[in-house]
Amino acid sequence: MKEKTYLISAVASKYNIHPQTLRLYEREGLLIPSRTEGNTRVYRDMDLKKLEFILNLSREMGVNLAGIEIILNMKDRMESMQEEFSKFLEELKKEFQDKEALFEEKKNSIVKFSSSKVAIFKDDKEQQ
């Protein structure tokens, strides 16, 4: 199934912004739409979510374009770090489970002995 895409005019209309604003966001590197073979901009659902985030920063919080760029970069880095941390945590869990299984295996193979008395024998030379 092909992903749904939207033309610049439909996106501009939906979010009540001018198409030039979308082109500006693209020039600034904030929002990079895909292109058709005819070089027409097409926006995917993922692009629309990012646009909503950008518009929220701009409209609701009064952040300028430079600030938006910084926030988007930080957000990307945080998501990347979160992904790396999750992978690390999974590896750690797996290693722990492997070690735990090895411990259980060894624990079950330990031979138990009853306590025994120890006798110490001294050499004749030591007694003199």
Phi, psi and chi 1 to 4 in degrees:
 res  aa     phi    psi   chi1   chi2   chi3   chi4
   1 MET       -  132.3 -172.9  169.5  118.6      -
   2 LYS   -80.9  141.5 -152.6  169.0 -170.1  178.6
   3 GLU   -69.6  141.3 -174.3  177.3   12.9      -
   4 LYS   -71.6  136.7 -169.3  170.4 -178.5  179.4
   5 THR  -127.3  159.8   57.2      -      -      -
   6 TYR  -131.2  140.3  -52.3   88.4      -      -
   7 LEU   -79.0  161.0  -64.4  175.4      -      -
   8 ILE   -58.2  -38.0 -168.4  168.4      -      -
   9 SER   -66.0  -39.5   56.9      -      -      -
  10 ALA   -67.1  -40.8      -      -      -      -
  11 VAL   -66.5  -45.1  173.6      -      -      -
  12 ALA   -59.7  -43.3      -      -      -      -
  13 SER   -66.2  -44.4  176.1      -      -      -
  14 LYS   -61.0  -39.3  178.7  177.0  179.3  172.5
  15 TYR  -101.4    7.3  -68.9   98.1      -      -
  16 ASN    55.3   48.5 -164.2   27.6      -      -
  17 ILE  -130.3  161.5   55.4  176.5      -      -
  18 HIS   -80.3  143.1 -162.4  -81.3      -      -
  19 PRO   -54.3  -30.5  -26.2   33.5      -      -
  20 GLN   -63.7  -30.2  -76.4  -65.3   -5.7      -
  21 THR   -65.1  -41.9  -55.8      -      -      -
  22 LEU   -64.6  -39.7  -69.1  167.7      -      -
  23 ARG   -65.1  -37.6  -68.6 -176.6 -173.5   98.8
  24 LEU   -63.5  -45.2  172.0   66.2      -      -
  25 TYR   -58.9  -37.1  -68.6  164.6      -      -
  26 GLU   -68.4  -46.2 -176.3  177.0    2.2      -
  27 ARG   -58.3  -37.8  -87.8 -166.2  -47.9  -84.5
  28 GLU   -78.8   -6.9  -65.3  -66.6  -35.8      -
  29 GLY    80.1   13.7      -      -      -      -
  30 LEU   -79.7  -34.0  -57.7  176.6      -      -
  31 LEU  -143.4  114.0 -173.9   65.1      -      -
  32 ILE  -112.8  101.0  -49.1  -64.2      -      -
  33 PRO   -74.8  161.9   27.7  -32.8      -      -
  34 SER   -75.3  169.9  -58.5      -      -      -
  35 ARG  -128.4  144.5  -62.1  -81.3 -176.4  153.5
  36 THR   -81.3  175.7   64.2      -      -      -
  37 GLU   -60.5  -29.4  -72.0 -178.8   20.2      -
  38 GLY   -85.9    9.4      -      -      -      -
  39 ASN    70.3   23.0 -152.4   28.6      -      -
  40 THR   -84.4  135.8  -57.2      -      -      -
  41 ARG   -68.4  134.0  -70.9  174.0 -178.5   85.0
  42 VAL  -133.9  136.1  -72.8      -      -      -
  43 TYR  -107.5  137.1  -64.3   84.9      -      -
  44 ARG  -100.0  171.4  -61.2  167.7  -68.1  169.1
  45 ASP   -57.1  -38.3  -72.4  -30.3      -      -
  46 MET   -62.1  -39.1  166.0  177.3  118.4      -
  47 ASP   -65.9  -37.9  -63.1  -39.4      -      -
  48 LEU   -66.5  -38.0  -62.1 -175.7      -      -
  49 LYS   -63.5  -41.8  -75.5 -175.6 -178.8 -176.1
  50 LYS   -65.7  -40.1 -169.9  170.8 -174.7  178.5
  51 LEU   -61.8  -42.2  175.6   60.1      -      -
  52 GLU   -60.4  -40.2  -71.4  170.4    6.7      -
  53 PHE   -63.7  -45.1 -175.2   71.6      -      -
  54 ILE   -61.1  -46.6  -69.2  168.1      -      -
  55 LEU   -65.2  -36.1  -68.1  174.3      -      -
  56 ASN   -63.4  -45.2 -177.5   50.3      -      -
  57 LEU   -60.7  -43.4  -71.1  172.2      -      -
  58 SER   -73.1  -53.1  175.7      -      -      -
  59 ARG   -76.7  -47.5  -69.8  175.2  175.6  169.4
  60 GLU   -84.6  -32.2  -55.3  -61.4  -38.9      -
  61 MET  -111.8   -7.3  -59.3  179.0  156.9      -
  62 GLY    70.7   24.5      -      -      -      -
  63 VAL   -78.9  135.0  179.5      -      -      -
  64 ASN   -81.2  175.2   64.7   18.5      -      -
  65 LEU   -61.6  -38.9  -66.8 -177.3      -      -
  66 ALA   -63.6  -41.4      -      -      -      -
  67 GLY   -65.0  -40.1      -      -      -      -
  68 ILE   -62.3  -42.1  -69.4  171.3      -      -
  69 GLU   -60.9  -44.8 -179.0  179.8   16.9      -
  70 ILE   -62.3  -45.1  -69.4  168.6      -      -
  71 ILE   -63.8  -42.9  -68.5  168.3      -      -
  72 LEU   -63.4  -41.7  -71.8  174.1      -      -
  73 ASN   -63.4  -42.7  -71.6  -24.2      -      -
  74 MET   -64.6  -41.0  -72.3  174.0   61.7      -
  75 LYS   -61.9  -44.1 -176.9  176.4 -179.7  -79.2
  76 ASP   -62.0  -43.7  -71.7  -15.7      -      -
  77 ARG   -64.9  -40.8  -79.2 -164.1  -56.3 -131.7
  78 MET   -64.1  -41.2  -72.8  174.1   61.2      -
  79 GLU   -64.7  -39.6  -72.7  170.5   -5.1      -
  80 SER   -64.2  -44.3  175.6      -      -      -
  81 MET   -64.4  -39.9  -72.5  171.4   59.4      -
  82 GLN   -62.7  -40.8 -179.4   63.3   43.2      -
  83 GLU   -63.5  -46.0 -155.3  172.1  -66.8      -
  84 GLU   -62.4  -42.4  -74.2  178.7   35.1      -
  85 PHE   -63.4  -41.4 -176.5   73.7      -      -
  86 SER   -63.2  -41.6  -66.8      -      -      -
  87 LYS   -63.0  -44.4  -73.7  178.3 -174.9  175.7
  88 PHE   -59.7  -44.3  171.8   73.0      -      -
  89 LEU   -62.5  -41.0 -152.3   52.5      -      -
  90 GLU   -63.7  -43.0  -74.7  -57.0  -47.5      -
  91 GLU   -62.7  -42.1  -71.2  174.9   23.9      -
  92 LEU   -62.7  -44.1 -160.5   58.1      -      -
  93 LYS   -61.3  -43.3  -76.2  178.9 -173.5  176.2
  94 LYS   -63.8  -45.2 -174.8 -176.8  179.1  -41.6
  95 GLU   -62.6  -41.5 -170.4  170.1  -34.8      -
  96 PHE   -61.7  -44.5  178.3   76.0      -      -
  97 GLN   -64.3  -38.9  -71.0  168.6  -14.3      -
  98 ASP   -63.6  -45.2  -68.9  -12.0      -      -
  99 LYS   -65.3  -39.4  -61.6  -73.9 -175.0 -161.0
 100 GLU   -64.3  -41.6 -170.7  175.4   38.7      -
 101 ALA   -65.1  -40.7      -      -      -      -
 102 LEU   -63.8  -42.7 -175.8   61.5      -      -
 103 PHE   -61.0  -45.5  174.4   76.3      -      -
 104 GLU   -62.1  -40.0  -73.9  -62.7  -40.4      -
 105 GLU   -63.8  -45.4 -177.2 -179.5  -50.7      -
 106 LYS   -69.0  -39.3  -70.3 -162.5 -176.5  -80.1
 107 LYS   -59.9  -39.4 -175.7  174.0   95.1  173.3
 108 ASN   -75.6  -14.2  -66.9  -27.8      -      -
 109 SER  -100.7    1.0   66.7      -      -      -
 110 ILE   -72.6  131.6  -66.2  175.0      -      -
 111 VAL   -90.8  129.0  178.2      -      -      -
 112 LYS   -95.3  133.6  -64.0 -178.1 -179.9  176.0
 113 PHE  -115.0  148.4  -69.6   96.0      -      -
 114 SER   -80.5  157.2   60.9      -      -      -
 115 SER   -66.9  143.8   62.9      -      -      -
 116 SER  -130.2  158.0   58.6      -      -      -
 117 LYS   -82.7  143.7  -65.1 -178.5 -179.8  179.4
 118 VAL  -110.5  129.1  177.5      -      -      -
 119 ALA  -109.2  137.1      -      -      -      -
 120 ILE  -108.5  125.1  -60.3  174.3      -      -
 121 PHE  -106.1  131.5  -66.3   95.9      -      -
 122 LYS  -103.3  143.6  -67.8 -170.6  176.0 -174.0
 123 ASP   -70.1  147.2 -167.0  -15.6      -      -
 124 ASP   -56.3  -35.7  -72.8  -20.2      -      -
 125 LYS   -66.2  -33.9  -67.3  176.6 -172.1  175.1
 126 GLU   -70.5  -29.7  -74.4 -178.2   18.1      -
 127 GLN   -73.3  -22.3  -68.1  176.7   -3.0      -
 128 GLN   -84.4      -  -65.9  174.7   -9.1      -
